[in-house]
Amino acid sequence: MVTINKNGNPFGSHRVVEPLGVLPQPSERVNNDFSSIWDNEVLINVEALNVDSASFTQIKNSVEGDEQKIGARILEIVGNRGKMHNPVTGSGGVLIGEIAAIGEKLSDRDLKVGDKIVTLVSLSLTPLRIDEILGVKKDIDQVQVKGQAVIFESGIYAKLPEDMSETLAMAALDVAGAPAQTARLVKPGDTVVIIGATGKSGILCSYEAKKRAGVTGRVIGTGTSDASCKQLKELNLCDDVIKLDATDALACYDELSKLTDGKLADVIINNVSIPNTELSSILMCRNHGTIYFFSMATSFTKAALGAEGIGKDVNMIIGNGYTEGHAEITYSVLRESPVIMQLFEKLYC
């Protein structure tokens, strides 16, 4: 029987171990002892983690793709920090699990013990204990685990839909903020560049961009390999698909200038999971255009000072994993697009 502590902080600061006085996300370590929970927490029996792409890529590359070592590194991070908060990238991911207990202050929520949910707050702020790594799926950034976690009063979540698998829903919701922000930013007639359009978030963003830009707009997707670009073309989500190295800013600028007769893009959506793509995004955007940096590999120092250095007046938006209605928008994309649903089922089921 889990005991309940009273008067938990709405934002979870009662779980912070060090440094005191900060919120859970920027903290170095949180309390992941779940023998008791606070009255405004939801306790979850965790089944799987979907580690965010930037973090998983960094871990995978640091151990040369060895799955046992990937699991060991994740256990080390969680053991040291009490949360899956990669100290290199600063990012986390989401989890899937079953509700084990609900604090009394949250009794009015549409939750009951036994419900399956996907958390929509970052693992970088979610107190987590991993008892065992059951499997690592390095091609889709997912880890099967046995453990527990809590989300706070301010935490958001989504119940699992009945018309798609749990792992598919978790994979899609990990990047739900990207297509939702794309839906908000793209207007009819816009020229939109999706950097990293061949990945999970890029595919979802390409669909939303095409939907919002309409017949008078233009969606240009970029990828890094012949195979991924071929797959993107077959999905028929973009008007143009080009193979580009997003770290080569001048090559990106030259290619897009040719493709748009020098007009460049109204909106840039950056989804790539590697560093040093900031200036490519800035150079491909027209003056007074908008860049959405969804990738957690982005250096906002490089973006701000880079734009200043080349005299580019652009609106740059930090990738916020939460956008109002983002879970529903992401589910809608999958339901509206059979080709995306089929591809994601193949990849994540």
Buried (B, 14 or more C-beta within 10 A) or exposed (E): EEEBEEEBBEBBBBBBBEEEEEBBBEBBBBBBEBEEBBBBBBBBBBBBBBBBBBBBBBBBEEBEEBBEBBBBBBBEBBEEBBBBBBEEBBBBBBBBBBBBBBBEBBEEBEBEEEBBBBBBBBBBBBBBBBEEBBEBBBEBBBBBBEBBBBBBBBBEBBBBBEEBBBBBBBBBBBBBBBBBBBBBBBBEEBBBBBBBBBBBBBBBBBBBBBBBBEEEBBBBBBBBEEEBBEBBBEBEBBBBBBBBEBBBBEBBBEBBBEBBEEEBBBBBBBBBBBBBBBBBBBBBBBEEBBBBBBBBBBBEEBBEEBBEEEEBEBEBBEBEBBBEEBBEBBBBBBEEBEEBBEBBBEBBE
